[in-house]
Amino acid sequence: MPPRSPKKLEPPFATTEEMVAITDVERQTLRHWIRRGLLPPAKIVSDGNGVKSRWPRVALEQARFIKEMRAQLYSLDEIKPMVLERWGPHPPAGKAKPPDDDEK
């Protein structure tokens, strides 16, 4: 049996750039979904090279789901209970804030 290659572990977070690139959703849309309670807020951290947003990895899956439901013509009000049923409530918005447009 050939040796198995080790699995590459994904970090437990996604950057805003990854969220935008992977989900093909604008930053403004992500912020709107946070305000509507559809996505967990990103955690804002400083890594010594500037301020960065760290989204929980589950936010990628949730954003894909929301986008898919919107493509099927569900409203955000109809999608919210689906998200809550599937992933449960998000942490309080006071714990983190939506990323700024000028975040680098």
C-alpha positions as CSV (number, residue, x, y, z in Angstrom):
1,M,0.0,0.0,0.0
2,P,1.5,3.4,-0.9
3,P,2.2,5.9,1.9
4,R,-0.6,8.3,2.6
5,S,0.1,12.0,2.2
6,P,-0.7,14.0,5.3
7,K,-3.9,16.0,5.2
8,K,-3.3,19.7,5.0
9,L,-5.1,21.3,7.9
10,E,-7.1,24.4,7.2
11,P,-6.8,27.2,9.7
12,P,-9.9,27.6,12.0
13,F,-10.6,31.0,10.4
14,A,-11.0,32.6,7.0
15,T,-9.9,36.2,6.1
16,T,-12.3,38.6,4.5
17,E,-10.4,38.3,1.3
18,E,-11.0,34.5,1.4
19,M,-14.7,35.0,2.2
20,V,-15.1,37.3,-0.8
21,A,-13.1,35.2,-3.2
22,I,-14.6,31.8,-2.2
23,T,-18.2,32.9,-1.9
24,D,-18.2,35.6,-4.6
25,V,-20.1,37.9,-2.3
26,E,-19.1,41.6,-1.8
27,R,-17.9,42.8,1.6
28,Q,-21.0,45.1,1.9
29,T,-23.2,42.0,1.5
30,L,-21.3,40.1,4.2
31,R,-21.8,43.1,6.6
32,H,-25.5,43.2,5.7
33,W,-25.9,39.5,6.4
34,I,-24.1,40.1,9.8
35,R,-26.6,42.9,10.7
36,R,-29.5,40.6,9.7
37,G,-28.2,37.8,12.0
38,L,-27.4,35.5,9.1
39,L,-23.6,35.3,9.6
40,P,-21.4,35.4,12.7
41,P,-19.3,38.6,13.0
42,A,-15.7,38.4,12.1
43,K,-13.2,38.8,14.9
44,I,-10.9,41.8,14.4
45,V,-7.2,41.1,15.3
46,S,-3.9,42.8,14.9
47,D,-1.1,40.6,13.7
48,G,1.7,43.2,13.8
49,N,1.2,43.9,10.1
50,G,-2.1,45.7,10.4
51,V,-5.7,44.9,11.5
52,K,-7.3,41.8,10.0
53,S,-10.6,40.1,10.1
54,R,-10.9,36.4,11.1
55,W,-14.1,34.8,10.2
56,P,-15.0,31.4,11.8
57,R,-14.7,28.7,9.1
58,V,-18.3,27.9,9.5
59,A,-19.1,31.4,8.1
60,L,-17.9,30.2,4.6
61,E,-20.4,27.3,4.6
62,Q,-23.1,29.7,5.9
63,A,-22.4,32.3,3.2
64,R,-22.5,29.6,0.5
65,F,-25.8,28.4,1.8
66,I,-27.3,31.9,2.0
67,K,-26.1,32.6,-1.6
68,E,-27.6,29.3,-2.8
69,M,-30.9,30.1,-1.1
70,R,-31.0,33.6,-2.6
71,A,-30.4,32.0,-6.0
72,Q,-33.5,29.9,-5.4
73,L,-35.4,33.2,-4.7
74,Y,-35.7,32.9,-0.9
75,S,-35.8,36.2,0.9
76,L,-33.3,36.9,3.8
77,D,-36.3,36.7,6.2
78,E,-37.1,33.2,4.9
79,I,-33.4,32.2,5.0
80,K,-32.7,33.3,8.6
81,P,-34.7,30.5,10.3
82,M,-33.0,28.0,8.0
83,V,-29.6,29.2,9.1
84,L,-30.6,29.2,12.8
85,E,-32.0,25.7,12.5
86,R,-28.9,24.4,10.8
87,W,-26.2,26.2,12.7
88,G,-27.8,27.7,15.8
89,P,-27.6,31.3,17.0
90,H,-24.4,33.4,16.5
91,P,-22.4,35.0,19.2
92,P,-23.6,38.4,20.3
93,A,-22.6,41.2,17.8
94,G,-20.8,43.1,20.6
95,K,-18.1,40.5,20.7
96,A,-16.8,41.4,17.2
97,K,-17.7,43.8,14.5
98,P,-18.1,43.6,10.7
99,P,-15.0,44.3,8.7
100,D,-14.4,47.8,7.3
101,D,-14.2,48.4,3.6
102,D,-10.8,49.9,4.0
103,E,-9.4,46.9,5.9
104,K,-6.2,45.6,4.5
